[in-house]
Structures are given as C-alpha cells and as structure tokens.
Amino acid sequence: MADKNVVKGVKAKRRRMRVRGKVSGTASVPRLTVAKSLKNIYVQVIDDINRVTLASAATNSKNVESEIKDDMNKTSQAFTVGKVIAKVALEKGITQVVFDKNVSRYHGRVKAVADGARKGGLKL
C-alpha cells in the first residue's frame, strides 16, 4: 500500500497541472497565483510568456506586515494581502488578471485573497 503523503502529493500535482492547463498569463492579462502554507499566504502576478513575476505580496513581506494587525485571523490577513497585491498591480498598470488557485479549493483564505483583489480594483 502506498504511503498516504505520497498519494496526496501525486493528487496535488495532478490538480496543479489541471489548473495550469486551463489558466495562463500574458503581458496584458497576467496570472494571479496563490500559494498557502499553514502560517502564511503568498500571492504573485506572473507573465507566463516572458516568465516574469510582475508583482508579489505575502503575509510575511514588508509591504503587508504594516497593514496586518495582531488580532486578525488568517482569513482577514489573506483579504489584506489581496488588497495589497491589487494596489501594487494597479501601480504597475495591471487592471485585469486570471486567477490561479493552484492546488487549493476556492474556499476560505484563497477566496479571501480573490475578494480582496477585487475590492482593491483588480478584475478577475
């Protein structure tokens, strides 16, 4: 019998490849990708054609730490990260992105990032 963690990793890789097969970013409409760990959430705006990261934000980055308060839960921190990435992207002239949820479900913190980005002015 296969190890449970190996099976989970294989399934996660399949989900990632399935999403990436459908979602691709260009210079005019880049890809907004979300990765999460148990403690932090990481967001990047990526141009896949030129293979360049155009903007990034995370709960532990300097531009977000000033806006996160001690009493915030992880979902509200993710919402704040979404607003910050929208602000950074709009400063660089990016108004529309395609959303890449990666291996995660569109639920909880991942959804909060998308809602924060929309609230910040990005079109998903």
C-alpha positions as CSV (number, residue, x, y, z in Angstrom):
1,M,0.0,0.0,0.0
2,A,1.3,3.4,-0.9
3,D,2.2,6.0,1.7
4,K,-0.6,8.4,2.4
5,N,1.6,11.5,1.9
6,V,2.9,10.2,-1.4
7,V,-0.6,9.8,-2.7
8,K,-1.6,13.3,-1.5
9,G,1.4,14.7,-3.3
10,V,0.5,13.0,-6.5
11,K,-3.1,14.2,-6.4
12,A,-1.9,17.7,-5.6
13,K,0.4,17.6,-8.6
14,R,-2.5,16.5,-10.8
15,R,-4.7,19.3,-9.6
16,R,-1.9,21.8,-10.2
17,M,-1.3,20.6,-13.7
18,R,-5.1,20.6,-14.5
19,V,-5.4,24.2,-13.3
20,R,-2.3,25.3,-15.2
21,G,-3.5,23.6,-18.4
22,K,-6.5,25.9,-18.3
23,V,-5.0,29.1,-16.9
24,S,-2.1,31.1,-18.5
25,G,-1.0,34.6,-18.0
26,T,0.1,37.1,-20.7
27,A,1.7,40.5,-20.6
28,S,-1.8,42.2,-21.0
29,V,-3.7,39.8,-18.7
30,P,-1.2,38.1,-16.2
31,R,-1.9,35.2,-13.9
32,L,-2.6,35.9,-10.2
33,T,-1.4,32.8,-8.4
34,V,-2.0,31.9,-4.7
35,A,0.1,29.6,-2.6
36,K,-0.5,28.9,1.1
37,S,1.2,27.3,4.0
38,L,-0.1,26.7,7.5
39,K,1.1,30.1,8.6
40,N,1.4,32.4,5.6
41,I,-0.2,33.1,2.2
42,Y,1.8,34.1,-0.9
43,V,0.4,35.9,-4.0
44,Q,2.2,36.6,-7.3
45,V,1.2,38.3,-10.5
46,I,3.0,36.4,-13.3
47,D,3.5,36.9,-17.0
48,D,3.9,33.3,-18.3
49,I,5.0,34.2,-21.8
50,N,8.0,36.2,-20.7
51,R,8.4,34.1,-17.5
52,V,8.5,37.2,-15.2
53,T,6.9,37.9,-11.8
54,L,5.4,41.3,-12.1
55,A,4.2,41.8,-8.5
56,S,4.2,39.8,-5.3
57,A,2.8,40.0,-1.8
58,A,2.7,37.8,1.2
59,T,1.7,37.9,4.9
60,N,5.3,38.0,5.9
61,S,6.5,40.6,3.3
62,K,7.4,44.1,4.4
63,N,4.7,45.9,2.4
64,V,2.0,43.8,4.0
65,E,3.3,43.4,7.6
66,S,2.4,47.1,8.4
67,E,-1.2,46.5,7.4
68,I,-1.7,43.3,9.4
69,K,-2.8,43.7,13.0
70,D,-2.2,41.2,15.8
71,D,-5.9,40.4,16.3
72,M,-6.6,39.5,12.7
73,N,-7.3,35.8,11.8
74,K,-5.7,34.2,8.8
75,T,-8.7,34.8,6.5
76,S,-8.7,38.5,7.2
77,Q,-4.9,38.6,6.7
78,A,-5.5,36.9,3.3
79,F,-8.1,39.6,2.4
80,T,-5.5,42.2,3.3
81,V,-2.9,40.5,1.1
82,G,-5.4,40.6,-1.8
83,K,-5.9,44.3,-1.4
84,V,-2.2,45.0,-1.2
85,I,-1.5,42.9,-4.4
86,A,-4.3,44.8,-6.2
87,K,-2.7,48.1,-5.2
88,V,0.8,47.0,-6.3
89,A,-0.6,45.7,-9.6
90,L,-2.6,48.8,-10.3
91,E,0.5,50.9,-9.7
92,K,2.3,48.9,-12.4
93,G,-0.6,49.3,-14.9
94,I,-2.2,45.9,-14.4
95,T,-6.0,46.1,-14.2
96,Q,-7.1,42.6,-15.2
97,V,-5.7,39.2,-14.2
98,V,-6.7,35.5,-14.4
99,F,-6.9,33.7,-11.1
100,D,-4.9,30.6,-10.4
101,K,-6.0,28.9,-7.2
102,N,-3.1,26.3,-7.5
103,V,-3.9,23.1,-5.7
104,S,-6.3,24.6,-3.2
105,R,-10.0,24.8,-3.3
106,Y,-11.6,28.2,-4.0
107,H,-12.7,28.5,-0.4
108,G,-11.6,30.2,2.8
109,R,-8.2,32.0,2.5
110,V,-7.9,31.5,-1.2
111,K,-11.4,33.1,-1.7
112,A,-10.5,35.9,0.7
113,V,-7.4,36.8,-1.5
114,A,-9.7,36.9,-4.6
115,D,-12.2,39.1,-2.8
116,G,-9.5,41.4,-1.5
117,A,-8.1,41.8,-5.0
118,R,-11.5,42.6,-6.4
119,K,-12.1,45.1,-3.6
120,G,-8.7,46.7,-4.4
121,G,-9.7,47.2,-8.0
122,L,-8.5,44.2,-10.0
123,K,-10.8,42.4,-12.4
124,L,-10.6,38.7,-12.1
